[in-house]
Structures are given as C-alpha cells and as structure tokens.
Amino acid sequence: MPDVERTYLAKKGQGGISALYMIEQGPDWSSDRVLHSSGWAPTSAIWDWRVGERSDLDEITEKEAKWFAERAGLGQFVK
C-alpha cells in the first residue's frame, strides 16, 4: 500500500504505554485500529479522540510504536 499514511496513538500510564492505536489513511478511506496479541483489530475509540472528547491518547512516532510493540512481543505488526 504505497499511499497509506499511518498515525500512531498511545494510551500512557505510569508504567508506560498500556494501549497502542493506529489510524491508517488511504486516498479515499480511513481505518482505526488497536493492537491486540493477534494483530491490529478495528476500534471506534479513536473517534472520541478526533472530536476532542477523549484526551488520554497521545500521538507518538512510528519508532516509539515499534519499540513498544517489540517489548510486548508484537513487533511484527508495526511496520
């Protein structure tokens, strides 16, 4: 998917990242996902963040997302 843009979001707590989210956007589509042990699963939680009703998610870099995923044994899911 050459024209896919990914934005990573994380829910951070005192112990570090507790949940990793991703927004994938193509030329005429968008997909919101959360990382589970089986890979990326669809989620509606990001919509609340987009409209400003949820402030507990922080945008993070792809490098930070990859680091967290690798520590959780899920590095293969963050490209």
Buried (B, 14 or more C-beta within 10 A) or exposed (E): EEEEEBBBBBBBEEEEBEBBBBBBBEEEEEBBBBBEEEEBEEBEBBEEBEEEEBEBBEEBEEEBBBBBBEEEEBBEBBE
